[in-house]
Amino acid sequence: MSFVYFVFLGGFVMNRPQFRVLLIDDTPEIAELLTFALRDHGYEVVAAGYTDTVGERVVHERADALVLDCSAFDMSESLFDLVRGDPAHTDLPVVIISDTPEEADRSLRSRQAAHVLLIPKPFTGAQVARALDQLLAPITQSPNSPIPQSPNSRF
């Protein structure tokens, strides 16, 4: 995590940590669009196609969060299980984008998955950025600061 300085109209400057996100997407065009959208929201993004070495990629890329967008939920589910099967990644924030949100919701609830937000398709880059903001908020806030609420469900 590094820091980025944002300059707003009126000269107000604030610093915000720049989080590194590992994006796993099996559609290169969507990965490219989502990468641009997340970078526009201040995230450093490393994109990769579907890989069963996702746990190694998380470590190698020093990812602060993971975004999974695979064409079939069972692909995202298997990657999620690979990551969460490693004790070092049990609390890694994960955003899963799914075209079968009901199935994904049942699956994640049965696992009692924590630090996960589900985004149904169709989606926007802003929705994914807000989900990451929510998941990463506890890292950037003091213990007495309230965690921002989002319309997305936290599992």
Contacts in CASP RR format, 6 or more apart in sequence:
PFRMAT RR
TARGET T0000
AUTHOR 0000-0000-0000
METHOD contacts of the structure
MODEL  1
MSFVYFVFLGGFVMNRPQFRVLLIDDTPEIAELLTFALRDHGYEVVAAGY
TDTVGERVVHERADALVLDCSAFDMSESLFDLVRGDPAHTDLPVVIISDT
PEEADRSLRSRQAAHVLLIPKPFTGAQVARALDQLLAPITQSPNSPIPQS
PNSRF
1 17 0 8 1.000
1 18 0 8 1.000
1 19 0 8 1.000
1 20 0 8 1.000
1 64 0 8 1.000
1 139 0 8 1.000
2 17 0 8 1.000
2 18 0 8 1.000
2 44 0 8 1.000
3 15 0 8 1.000
3 16 0 8 1.000
3 17 0 8 1.000
3 18 0 8 1.000
4 15 0 8 1.000
4 16 0 8 1.000
4 17 0 8 1.000
4 18 0 8 1.000
4 42 0 8 1.000
5 13 0 8 1.000
5 14 0 8 1.000
5 15 0 8 1.000
6 13 0 8 1.000
6 14 0 8 1.000
6 15 0 8 1.000
6 16 0 8 1.000
7 13 0 8 1.000
8 14 0 8 1.000
16 42 0 8 1.000
16 140 0 8 1.000
17 139 0 8 1.000
17 140 0 8 1.000
18 42 0 8 1.000
18 43 0 8 1.000
18 44 0 8 1.000
19 43 0 8 1.000
19 44 0 8 1.000
19 64 0 8 1.000
19 65 0 8 1.000
19 132 0 8 1.000
19 136 0 8 1.000
19 139 0 8 1.000
20 43 0 8 1.000
20 44 0 8 1.000
20 45 0 8 1.000
20 46 0 8 1.000
20 61 0 8 1.000
20 62 0 8 1.000
20 63 0 8 1.000
20 64 0 8 1.000
20 65 0 8 1.000
21 38 0 8 1.000
21 43 0 8 1.000
21 44 0 8 1.000
21 45 0 8 1.000
21 46 0 8 1.000
21 63 0 8 1.000
21 64 0 8 1.000
21 65 0 8 1.000
21 66 0 8 1.000
21 67 0 8 1.000
21 132 0 8 1.000
22 46 0 8 1.000
22 48 0 8 1.000
22 54 0 8 1.000
22 57 0 8 1.000
22 58 0 8 1.000
22 61 0 8 1.000
22 63 0 8 1.000
22 65 0 8 1.000
22 66 0 8 1.000
22 67 0 8 1.000
23 31 0 8 1.000
23 34 0 8 1.000
23 35 0 8 1.000
23 38 0 8 1.000
23 45 0 8 1.000
23 46 0 8 1.000
23 47 0 8 1.000
23 48 0 8 1.000
23 66 0 8 1.000
23 67 0 8 1.000
23 69 0 8 1.000
24 47 0 8 1.000
24 48 0 8 1.000
24 49 0 8 1.000
24 50 0 8 1.000
24 51 0 8 1.000
24 54 0 8 1.000
24 57 0 8 1.000
24 66 0 8 1.000
24 67 0 8 1.000
24 68 0 8 1.000
24 69 0 8 1.000
24 70 0 8 1.000
24 79 0 8 1.000
25 31 0 8 1.000
25 34 0 8 1.000
25 47 0 8 1.000
25 49 0 8 1.000
25 50 0 8 1.000
25 67 0 8 1.000
25 68 0 8 1.000
25 69 0 8 1.000
25 70 0 8 1.000
26 49 0 8 1.000
26 50 0 8 1.000
26 69 0 8 1.000
26 70 0 8 1.000
26 71 0 8 1.000
26 75 0 8 1.000
27 69 0 8 1.000
27 71 0 8 1.000
28 49 0 8 1.000
30 69 0 8 1.000
31 47 0 8 1.000
31 49 0 8 1.000
31 69 0 8 1.000
32 47 0 8 1.000
33 125 0 8 1.000
34 45 0 8 1.000
34 47 0 8 1.000
34 67 0 8 1.000
34 69 0 8 1.000
34 125 0 8 1.000
34 128 0 8 1.000
35 45 0 8 1.000
35 47 0 8 1.000
37 124 0 8 1.000
37 125 0 8 1.000
37 126 0 8 1.000
37 128 0 8 1.000
37 129 0 8 1.000
38 45 0 8 1.000
38 67 0 8 1.000
38 125 0 8 1.000
38 128 0 8 1.000
38 129 0 8 1.000
38 132 0 8 1.000
39 45 0 8 1.000
41 125 0 8 1.000
41 126 0 8 1.000
41 129 0 8 1.000
41 132 0 8 1.000
41 133 0 8 1.000
43 129 0 8 1.000
43 132 0 8 1.000
46 57 0 8 1.000
46 61 0 8 1.000
46 63 0 8 1.000
48 57 0 8 1.000
50 70 0 8 1.000
50 75 0 8 1.000
50 79 0 8 1.000
51 57 0 8 1.000
51 79 0 8 1.000
52 78 0 8 1.000
52 79 0 8 1.000
52 82 0 8 1.000
54 66 0 8 1.000
54 79 0 8 1.000
54 82 0 8 1.000
54 83 0 8 1.000
55 82 0 8 1.000
55 83 0 8 1.000
55 86 0 8 1.000
55 89 0 8 1.000
57 63 0 8 1.000
58 66 0 8 1.000
58 83 0 8 1.000
58 89 0 8 1.000
58 92 0 8 1.000
59 88 0 8 1.000
63 92 0 8 1.000
64 93 0 8 1.000
64 136 0 8 1.000
64 139 0 8 1.000
65 92 0 8 1.000
65 93 0 8 1.000
65 94 0 8 1.000
65 95 0 8 1.000
65 132 0 8 1.000
65 135 0 8 1.000
65 136 0 8 1.000
66 83 0 8 1.000
66 92 0 8 1.000
66 93 0 8 1.000
66 94 0 8 1.000
66 95 0 8 1.000
67 94 0 8 1.000
67 95 0 8 1.000
67 96 0 8 1.000
67 97 0 8 1.000
67 128 0 8 1.000
67 132 0 8 1.000
68 76 0 8 1.000
68 79 0 8 1.000
68 80 0 8 1.000
68 94 0 8 1.000
68 95 0 8 1.000
68 96 0 8 1.000
68 97 0 8 1.000
69 76 0 8 1.000
69 96 0 8 1.000
69 97 0 8 1.000
70 76 0 8 1.000
70 79 0 8 1.000
71 99 0 8 1.000
73 98 0 8 1.000
73 99 0 8 1.000
73 100 0 8 1.000
73 103 0 8 1.000
73 104 0 8 1.000
73 107 0 8 1.000
76 96 0 8 1.000
76 97 0 8 1.000
76 98 0 8 1.000
76 104 0 8 1.000
77 104 0 8 1.000
77 107 0 8 1.000
80 94 0 8 1.000
80 96 0 8 1.000
80 113 0 8 1.000
80 116 0 8 1.000
83 89 0 8 1.000
83 92 0 8 1.000
83 94 0 8 1.000
84 90 0 8 1.000
84 92 0 8 1.000
84 111 0 8 1.000
84 113 0 8 1.000
91 114 0 8 1.000
91 115 0 8 1.000
92 115 0 8 1.000
93 115 0 8 1.000
93 116 0 8 1.000
93 132 0 8 1.000
93 135 0 8 1.000
93 136 0 8 1.000
94 113 0 8 1.000
94 115 0 8 1.000
94 116 0 8 1.000
94 117 0 8 1.000
94 135 0 8 1.000
95 116 0 8 1.000
95 117 0 8 1.000
95 118 0 8 1.000
95 119 0 8 1.000
95 128 0 8 1.000
95 131 0 8 1.000
95 132 0 8 1.000
95 135 0 8 1.000
96 104 0 8 1.000
96 108 0 8 1.000
96 116 0 8 1.000
96 117 0 8 1.000
96 118 0 8 1.000
96 119 0 8 1.000
97 119 0 8 1.000
97 120 0 8 1.000
97 121 0 8 1.000
97 123 0 8 1.000
97 128 0 8 1.000
98 104 0 8 1.000
98 118 0 8 1.000
98 119 0 8 1.000
98 120 0 8 1.000
98 121 0 8 1.000
99 120 0 8 1.000
99 121 0 8 1.000
101 118 0 8 1.000
101 120 0 8 1.000
104 118 0 8 1.000
105 118 0 8 1.000
105 153 0 8 1.000
105 155 0 8 1.000
108 116 0 8 1.000
108 118 0 8 1.000
108 155 0 8 1.000
109 155 0 8 1.000
112 155 0 8 1.000
113 155 0 8 1.000
114 155 0 8 1.000
115 135 0 8 1.000
116 154 0 8 1.000
116 155 0 8 1.000
117 131 0 8 1.000
117 134 0 8 1.000
117 135 0 8 1.000
117 150 0 8 1.000
117 152 0 8 1.000
117 153 0 8 1.000
117 154 0 8 1.000
117 155 0 8 1.000
118 152 0 8 1.000
118 153 0 8 1.000
118 155 0 8 1.000
119 127 0 8 1.000
119 128 0 8 1.000
119 131 0 8 1.000
119 152 0 8 1.000
127 152 0 8 1.000
130 150 0 8 1.000
130 152 0 8 1.000
131 150 0 8 1.000
131 152 0 8 1.000
133 148 0 8 1.000
134 147 0 8 1.000
134 148 0 8 1.000
134 150 0 8 1.000
134 152 0 8 1.000
134 154 0 8 1.000
137 147 0 8 1.000
137 148 0 8 1.000
138 147 0 8 1.000
141 147 0 8 1.000
END
